[in-house]
Amino acid sequence: MTENAVTPSSPQNTARPTWGETLRAYLEPASLRMFALGFSAGLPLLLVLGTLSFRLREAGLDRTTIGYLSWVGLAYGFKWCWSPLVDRLPIPLLTRWMGRRRSWLLLSQGAIMAALVGMALSDPRTGLNVVVWCALAVAFASATQDIALDAFRIESADTRHQGVLAATYQTGYRLAMIWAGGGVLWLAARAEVAPVAQAAVAVVTAAAEAAKPVPGALYQNAAWTSAYLVMAASMLVGVVTVLFSREPVQLAVPPARNAAEWFRGAFVEPFADFLQRYGKQALLILALIGVYRISDVVMGIMANPFYVDMGYTKDEVAAVTKVYGVIMTLVGAFIGGALSLRWGVMRVLMLGAILSAASNLLFAWLAGHGHDVTALIAVISADNLSAGVASAGFIAYLSSLTNVTYSATQYALFSSMMLLAPKWLAGYSGAFVDAYDYPTFFTATAFLGVPVLLLVWLATRLIPLPERPAGV
């Protein structure tokens, strides 16, 4: 790979690469850049979903309300609605200076930082509406960043190397999620007033032994304020990367002669192109995309409330996700990217689907096992490993389906489909847990992955992946 694109396909590089060539691909500038930008993309997600659910549960909100508030994440499911604007609309002055992709990246990153500051300075006990509106702003700006970043990534590599870029992107993404998950809990725990923090351990331990959670009893908003401010500052990783990156080579788009022609090129043609290329098979592709991550997404909303209700402290959850979660995420993303390059995307897609569903059964086991840090380590390690493999394969799959002429719009459609149904269903997760408890909930989310296996099998047999050289 070069600074902005990989070497185009040729007879010399169509053979299976050696392990040395595979490893060197992870150190190319494009791969390292995707690592940093993946961190910027992954940071906001948990701060408006998983980590926020931990914060809200600790503040005393009931699980049903927390589940409904997860619908903030539906902003990611509708980003295809404004993706044509990101794909075609220039930002005054900024686009002329930085280019189309980089200008949208910088604008969205600034909006994320500002909204995270708003969440940091709000207290959900007295100003829940402010927290929710700021979370919506974070989700909208983060979805916009995803649109521009996905196009940036797709335009930086050919089909064969999308697995490697997906793996480095996913590694940065998952590290950011761990920082925004375990890291923010560790920061909040460090910022708590010491006597209260010590008392919290005793109270939570007693509550766990009595099987009576005490959410809200020991909540300290100032600790969460400092933690969220650090998260806002962490977005500078992406800002700096964008400032020191080059705009990828893009196909020239003829200027529109009138508003109707611009609308047709920006909104109609990207979707029409996908339907024309795949015909009836487009329905199978969209069905697979729409349910592939359903097990993980639906389960994830209740994971942090589950930790609170099981009596795990912020320090315990942070330590486990920070150490074992990081290691297994790196391993999973590396395995997924390397296997995509050597075995092909579809085999990794099937492997990821199996692992994702199976890991949810481990949470059902943990729910009946009780407060046990060693067991938590095992479950989180397996969950992060499976997520890394599945995400690397899935991102490579989505990238291969995309026509670079409409990269931002089409990829936004695919990634929106991935989240729309799961996020909607996840909104009812709190009510389900209240009605049936955690073991039944986690088992049900595992069985949600069964139809995914059939869809991957059908797609493998019926829809060959297109091969696209770099710069095309």
N, C-alpha and C positions, 0 to 999 in steps of 0.2 A: 504493500500500500504506500502511496505517496502522501504528501501533506494533506491533500483533499480527496484523493480517490485511490483505489487499489488498482493494480495492474490489470488491464482488460484481459478477458479470457483469451487463451491462445492454446495451440496444440501442446505446448510445453507445460502448461500449468493445469491441464484438465485432469491429469492423473492424480490419484490420491496422494496428498502431501505426506512427507515424513513427519515424525513426531517433532523433530527439530524445527522444521518449517512451521508446524502448527504452533509451537511455543513462541517462535519469533513474531508471529502475527499479532500476538497480544502486546508486543512492545512497540508496534508502529505508532507514529504520531496520531493517526486517526483513532486508534484503539484507546490510547491514553486520554485523548480529548473526550471520547465517549464515556470514559470512567468518571471524569470530573463533572461532565454535564449530566450523567446519570445520577450523581449525588444530588445535584440541584433539582432534578425532576422528582426524586424519591422523597426528599425532605418534607414537602408540605402535606403529603397524603395522610400519614398517621396523625399529624397535628390537628386535622379536622375530622378524623375518624377514630382510629384505635386509641391513641394517646388521649385524645379528648374524651373518649368514653371512660377511661380510667379516672381522669380528672373529675368528670361529672358524677361518676359513681361515688368517688371519695367525698364529693361535695354534698352528697345525700340525694341525688336524683334517682328515681326508680328506674328499673331496667326497661320497662315498656317505653318510657319517655326517651331514654337513651337510644333505643332501637329506632324510634321514629326520627330522632334528630340525625341519624345516620343518612337520611335522605339528602342531606347536604351534599353527599358524594354523587348524587345524580347529575350534578354539573358536569362530571366527567363523562356521563352517558349521553349527554346532548351536545358535546363539543363539535360534532359534525355540523351543527346548525350554523356556527360562525367560522368553521374551518376554511371555507372558500375566501373569506375576508383575509385571513392570515396568509392564505396561499397567494393571493393576488393583490391585495390592497397595500400600497406603500404608506409608511408613517412619515408625515411631513418632516423634512430635514434629517431625521434619524436614519431613514432608509437610504437616502443619498449618501450619507456618511459611512454607514456600516453594511449596507446590503439588506435584502429582504428578510432572510432568515435571522440574522444576528440582531436586527433592529427589533423584531417581534420578541425575540428571546430576552433582550435587555429590558424592554418595556414590561413584560409579564413578570420578570424577576423583581423589578422594583415594586410592582403592585403587591406581590406576595410578601415582601419584607414589610411594607406598610401595614397590610392587614394582619400579619402576625404580631406586630407591635400592638395593634388594637385588641387582639385576643389576650395579649399579655397583660394589658392594663385594665381588663374587665374582670369582674367577679361573677361567676355563674349563679351564686346564691342570691345576689341582689340585682344583677343585670344580665339575665340569661339571654334576653333578646339581642343585646349588644354582642355577646359572644357568638350567637348564631349568625348574625349579619356579617360579622367579621370572618367567621368560618366560611360563609358563602362566598365572600370576596376572595379568600384564599383559594377556595376550590375553583372558582371561575378563572382566576389568574393562573393557577397551576395547570388547569386544563388547556389554557391558551399556550402556556409554555410547552406543554406536551405536543401540541399541534406543530409548532415551529421546530421543536427539537426532533421529532420523528422525521420530519421532512429533511432536516439537516443531516441526520444519520443515514437515511435511505440514499440521499444524493452523494454520500461519501464512500460508497462501496458497491461492488457488483453483488449479484445474487449469492455467489459462492462464499463471499466473505461476510455476509450479513450475520451469520451465526457467531463469528468472532466479535464483531461490533456489538451484537446483541448481548454477548456474554460480558464484555467489559462495561457496557452500559448498565446491564442488570447488576453487575457487581457493585458499581457505584450507587445504583438505585437502592439495592438491598442494604448496603452500608449506611446510607442516609436514613432508611427506615429504621435501622437498629439505633442510630443516633437519635432519631426523632421518637423512638419507642423506649428502649432501655436507657439511652443517654439522657433524655429529658427527665426520666424518673430519677436517675442518679443525681442530676443537677438539682431537682426539686427536693430530694431527700437531704442533700448537702445544705440547702438554703433554709431548711426548717429550723425553728428555734430549738436549741439543743434539749432543754428539759422536756419540751413537748414531744420531740422526736423520740426520746427515750421512753416516755410514757406511752407513746403510740405502739411501740413494740410489745409492751406488756398488755395493753388493752386488746390489740389485734390478736395476740397469741391466745389470750383468755377467750376472746370471741370465737376463734377458730376451734378451740377445744370444746366450747359449748355449742358449736355449730350455729351461732347467732351473729351474723355480720353486723357491724356497727358503722355503716357508711355515713359520712358527714360529721361524726363525732370529733375527729381530729384534723379536719381540713384547715390548711393554711394557704390562703390565696397568694400571699407575698412570695412564698416559695415557688409557686407556679409562675408568677409574674417574671421572676428572674430567669427561670428555665426557658420560658417562651421568648424572652428577649435574646437569649443566647441562640435560640433556633433561628430567629430573624437574622442575626448577624452571620449565621452559618451559610445563608444564601449567597454570601459574597464569594464562595467557591465558584458558583456558576457565573456570577457577574464577571469575575476576573478572567475565567476561561473564555467567555464570549468576547471580551475586549481584546484578548491576545490570540484569537482564532481568525482564520481566513474564511470568507464566504465561500461555500462550496460551489462548484461549477453547476449551473442550471441551464436547462434548455430555454432558448429565447422564446418569449411569448409575444406574438404579434399584437400591437396595440389595438384595442377595440375601437370601432368607428362610432359607436353609440352605446347608450346605457343598456339596451336590450342585448346587444352582442356581448357586452361585458358580463351581464348576468348569465347568459347562456354558457359562456366559457368558464365562469367561476363556479356556478352552482349546478348546471344541468350536465355538461359534458363529463365531469369527473365520475358521476354516478352512472351515466349512460355508457361510458367506456367500460366500466367494470361489468355491467350487465351484458354488453356486447361480447366481451372476451370470454365470459364463462356461461352465458345462456342460462339454461335451467339448472346447471350445476351451481350457479350463484346462490341459490336457496340453500343448498347443502353447506356451502362455505359459510354463509351468514349464520346458519343454525349452529355449526361447530364453533364459530367465533363467539356466538352469544352465550354459550353454556360452558366453554372450556374451563374457565376459572370459577365456576359457580360454587364449588365446594369450599374453596379458600375464602372467597369474598363473603359468603353468608356466615361462615364460621367466625371470621375475623372480627366482626363487630362485637361479639360477646366474649372474645378472648380476655380482654383486660378487665371487664366486670367480673369475669370468672376468677381471675387472679385475686381481685379484691375480696370476693365472697369466700374464697378458699383460705383467706388469711395470709397470703403472701404479701410481704412488705415491698415498698418501692425499691429498696436496696436489693432485695432478693431477685425480683423480676429484672431489674436493671443489670445486675451482675451476670445472671444467666444469659440474657439476650446479648449482652455486650461481649462476652467471651465466647461462649459456645455458639451463639447465634451468628456472630461474625465469621467464625471458622467454617461452620457448615454452609453458610451462604456463599463464601468464596469457593468452597469445594463444589457446591452444587452448580454455581454459575460456570465455573471452569469446565466441569464435566459436561454440562449441557452444550456449551459452545464448542468444545473439542469434538464431542460426539456428533454434533450437527455438521461439522466440517468433514468428518471421516465417514459417518454412517448415513447422513442425510437427515433432513429436518423432520420428516414424518415419523421415523422410528423414535426420535427423541420426544416428539409430541405425544406419542403413545406412552412412553415410559413416564413422562411427567404427569400425565393424566392418572396413571395407576398410583404413583407415589403420592400425589396430592390427596386423593380420596382415602388412601390407606392411613395417612398421617392423622386424619381427623379421628379415626378410631382410637388412636393413642390418647387423644384428649378425653374421649369417653371413659377410657380406662383410668386416666388421672383423676377424673371427677369422682370416681368411686374409691380411689386409693387414699385420698386425704392429703393433708399438707405434708409434702415431702419434696425437699429441694433437689435431691438426687433424681427423683422421678421427673421433676420439672425440667431438669437439664436434658434428660433423655428425650422427652417429648418435644421440647423446643428445638433441639438439635435435628431430630428427624424432620420436623416441620420445615425448618429453614433449608435443609438439604433438598427436600422434594420441591419446595418453592423455587429454589435456584435453578434446578434442572428444568422444571416446567416453564418458567418464565423465559429462559434463554431460548428454548425450542419454539415457544409460542411467538416471541418477538421476531425470530428469524422467519417463521411461517408467514406472519402478517406482512413482513417486509417483502417477501418474495411475491406476494399477490399484488403489490402496488406498482402502478405505472408511474414512472418518475415525472412524467408530464404533469400529473396531478398528485404528487406525493403527499403533500400536507392534507389535502381534502380526503383522499381515499384512505390514508392510514388513520385519520381521525374518525372516519366512518367505522373502520374495523375495530379500533380500540374503544370506540363508544359502544358498539354492539357488545363488546366483551363485558362491559360494566352495567349496561342498562338494566337487563333483567335481574342479574345477581344483586345489584344495589337496591332495586325495588323490593325484592324478596327479603333482603337482609333487614329492611325496615321493620319487619314483623318478628325478627329474631328475639327481641326482648320479651314480647308477649308470649312467644312459644316457650321460652325458658321459664317464665312465670307459671305457665300452665303445666309443663311436663318436666321441668328441671333439666340440668345440664347434660347428664349421660344420654338421655333420649335425643336431645338437640344435636349433640356432636355425632351420634350415630346416624341421624337423619341426614346431616350434611354430607357424610361420607357416601351414602347411597345416592345422593344427588349427582355424584360423579359417574355412575354406571352408564347413563345414556351417552356420556362424553366418549367412552371407549368405543361404542358402536359408531358414532359419527366420525371419529378419527379413522377407524377401519374402512368405512365407506369412502372417505375422502382420499385415503391412500390408494384405494383400488380404482377410483373413478376420475381423479383430478390430478394429472401430473403437474409438478411445479414448473413454472417458466424459468428459463435461464436468461439473466440480463447482464450484459457486460457493463463495466463502469463507464460513466460519462454518457450513458444513453438514456 
